[in-house]
Amino acid sequence: MFVNRRRDRLRLLWWDQDGLCTWYKRLERGTFELPQVDSATTSVVLTPTELGLILGGIGLASVRRRKRYRRTA
């Protein structure tokens, strides 16, 4: 996922079994709210849920994650 400096345009690369797909979204108003990371971080791994929240305009800082069962490997 790539976002411009103004954070009103987002480009997403997605691998579909036989090639890359490019998704592009431009906001008419507002900006995309990205996860808070320190300046030394070069990449962030997002879950599909987090990506959906960003695209839907929901701030990740205001979301509470409830405990769920997770199988450990």
C-alpha positions, 0 to 999 in steps of 0.5 A: 500500500502506498499513500501520497504526502497529502494522504488523499490518494492510496495505491494498493498492489495485490497478488492474484494467483497469476499476476499483480492487480493495482487498486487506486482510491482518491478521496474527494474530501478528508485523508486516510488515517494510517497506523502510528509507527516510529520514524525508523520503521520502513514497513508495516504489516496490515491485517485485512480487517485493518485495511478495511478500516483504513479504506472505510475511514475509521481511525485505528487508534479509536478501535478496541480489539476484543480478545479472540481465540487464536491457535498458536503454531 
